[in-house]
Amino acid sequence: MSVLETLPSCRRKSLFALGLGLACLALAWAGLANHWPISDHSLGLLAGMGAGAVFSAALLWFMPDSGGSAPKALMRRYYREFIPAMLAYVAVMLVWKRLLAWVQLPALRLLVALLPALLVFWVMRAFVRFVRDSDEMQRRIELEAGAASALLVSGGYMAAGFLQTAELIDVPSKVAMLWVFPALCLTYGIAKVFIARRYR
């Protein structure tokens, strides 16, 4: 038995996410340093994915192993639904701004503009189905983490609105709106670690 096989499943996933994240960061750095013919938007997206994967690796490392609470069939279905949706989202975001600049017809432009959001809804559908079919303990952890993240992000967003009204900060509205969902996911991941450790 290898050393890797003796690790809990969460830590094995953590090492995989760490490797993936470091590979993305290395590619972004190499593209920037060697002046590869890749747009700054694509390099930024690659670097962001790398940083996100490294952060996910840290969360997974401290997450208690929950392999026994979710049936393998449920996890397989979740990955089968989640991974294609996330890969489609990443692929679309690599070309989204160029596609949006290229399309001029209003109806088609509306469809292109909303395409990333539709893919996010596909990701959310996979998550909702996973939570719905999980056992009672796993569902409780997921729902508590979701509630905590929703309260923290909405409270932070409201506080930022007050600071913006007082002219103490100046954040463009399109930036603020685009960062709500990523902030929710980030806060959910952190909250889930603490909540899961309390129950395991």
C-alpha positions in Angstrom: 0.0 0.0 0.0 1.4 3.4 -1.0 1.6 6.4 1.3 -1.0 8.1 -0.7 -3.5 5.3 -0.2 -3.1 5.6 3.6 -4.3 9.2 3.5 -8.0 10.1 4.1 -9.9 10.8 0.9 -10.1 14.5 1.7 -6.3 14.8 1.9 -5.8 12.8 -1.3 -8.2 15.3 -3.0 -6.3 18.1 -1.4 -3.0 16.9 -2.9 -4.6 16.6 -6.4 -6.1 20.1 -6.1 -2.7 21.5 -5.0 -1.0 19.9 -8.0 -3.6 21.2 -10.4 -3.4 24.7 -8.9 0.4 24.9 -9.0 0.3 23.7 -12.6 -2.2 26.4 -13.6 -0.1 29.1 -11.7 3.1 27.8 -13.4 1.4 28.0 -16.8 0.2 31.5 -16.2 3.6 32.6 -15.0 5.4 31.0 -18.0 2.9 32.6 -20.4 3.5 36.0 -18.9 7.3 35.6 -18.6 7.8 34.2 -22.1 5.3 36.6 -23.8 3.1 33.7 -25.2 0.4 34.9 -27.6 -2.3 34.6 -24.9 -4.5 37.5 -23.9 -4.2 39.0 -20.4 -7.7 38.0 -19.7 -6.9 34.3 -20.3 -3.7 34.5 -18.3 -5.6 36.1 -15.4 -8.3 33.4 -15.6 -5.6 30.7 -15.5 -3.9 32.4 -12.6 -7.3 32.8 -10.8 -8.1 29.1 -11.3 -4.7 28.1 -10.0 -5.1 30.3 -6.9 -8.6 28.9 -6.4 -7.4 25.3 -6.6 -4.6 26.0 -4.1 -7.1 27.6 -1.8 -9.4 24.6 -2.2 -6.5 22.3 -1.4 -6.0 24.1 1.9 -9.7 23.7 2.7 -9.7 20.1 1.8 -6.6 19.3 3.9 -8.4 20.6 7.1 -11.7 19.1 6.2 -12.6 16.0 8.2 -12.9 12.9 6.0 -16.5 12.6 5.0 -16.1 9.7 2.6 -18.4 7.4 4.7 -21.3 9.8 4.9 -22.0 10.3 1.2 -22.7 7.1 -0.8 -20.2 6.5 -3.6 -23.0 6.4 -6.2 -24.1 9.8 -5.0 -20.6 11.2 -5.2 -20.1 9.7 -8.7 -23.4 11.3 -9.9 -22.3 14.7 -8.3 -18.9 14.6 -10.1 -20.6 13.5 -13.3 -22.9 16.5 -13.2 -20.6 19.1 -11.6 -17.3 18.6 -13.6 -18.7 19.0 -17.1 -20.7 22.1 -16.0 -17.5 23.6 -14.4 -15.3 22.8 -17.4 -17.9 24.3 -19.8 -18.0 27.5 -17.6 -14.1 27.7 -17.7 -14.1 27.2 -21.5 -16.7 29.8 -22.0 -15.0 32.4 -19.8 -11.8 32.0 -21.9 -13.5 33.4 -24.9 -16.5 35.2 -23.4 -15.2 38.8 -23.7 -14.0 38.4 -27.2 -17.3 36.7 -28.2 -19.3 39.5 -26.6 -17.3 42.1 -28.5 -17.8 40.2 -31.7 -21.6 39.8 -31.5 -23.7 42.9 -32.3 -27.2 41.5 -32.8 -29.1 42.4 -29.5 -30.9 39.1 -29.1 -27.7 37.1 -29.7 -25.7 39.5 -27.5 -28.2 38.9 -24.7 -27.7 35.2 -25.0 -23.9 35.4 -25.0 -24.0 37.8 -22.1 -26.1 35.4 -20.0 -24.3 32.2 -21.1 -21.8 32.1 -18.1 -24.8 32.7 -15.7 -26.7 29.7 -17.3 -23.6 27.5 -16.8 -23.4 28.6 -13.1 -27.0 27.6 -12.7 -26.0 24.2 -14.2 -23.3 23.9 -11.5 -25.8 25.0 -8.8 -28.2 22.3 -10.0 -25.6 19.6 -9.4 -25.0 21.0 -5.9 -28.7 21.2 -5.0 -29.2 17.6 -6.2 -26.3 16.4 -4.1 -27.6 18.1 -0.9 -31.1 16.9 -1.5 -30.0 13.3 -1.8 -27.4 13.4 1.0 -28.0 11.9 4.5 -29.3 14.1 7.3 -25.9 14.9 8.8 -24.3 15.9 5.5 -27.4 17.9 4.5 -27.2 19.8 7.9 -23.5 20.6 7.3 -24.2 21.9 3.8 -27.2 23.9 4.7 -25.5 25.5 7.8 -22.5 26.4 5.7 -24.7 27.9 3.0 -26.7 29.9 5.5 -23.5 31.2 7.2 -22.0 32.2 3.9 -25.2 33.9 2.7 -25.4 36.0 5.9 -21.7 36.9 5.8 -21.6 37.9 2.2 -24.9 39.8 2.2 -23.8 41.6 5.4 -20.5 42.5 3.8 -22.1 43.6 0.6 -24.5 45.9 2.6 -21.6 47.3 4.6 -19.7 48.0 1.4 -22.9 49.8 0.1 -22.9 52.1 3.1 -19.2 52.8 2.6 -19.8 53.5 -1.1 -22.7 55.9 -0.2 -20.4 57.7 2.2 -17.9 58.0 -0.6 -15.2 56.2 1.4 -14.8 53.5 -1.3 -15.5 53.5 -5.0 -16.1 50.1 -6.5 -17.7 49.9 -10.0 -21.1 48.2 -9.8 -20.3 45.6 -12.5 -17.3 44.4 -10.5 -19.3 44.3 -7.3 -22.1 42.2 -9.0 -19.7 39.8 -10.7 -17.9 39.1 -7.4 -21.0 38.2 -5.3 -21.2 34.6 -6.4 -17.4 33.8 -6.1 -17.4 35.5 -2.7 -20.4 33.3 -1.6 -18.5 30.2 -2.8 -15.3 31.2 -1.0 -17.1 32.0 2.3 -19.1 28.7 2.0 -15.9 26.7 1.6 -14.4 28.3 4.7 -17.6 28.0 6.8 -18.0 24.3 5.8 -14.5 23.4 7.2 -15.4 24.8 10.6 -19.0 23.4 10.7 -17.9 19.9 9.5 -15.1 19.8 12.1 -17.7 20.5 14.8 -19.9 17.6 13.7 -17.3 15.0 12.9 
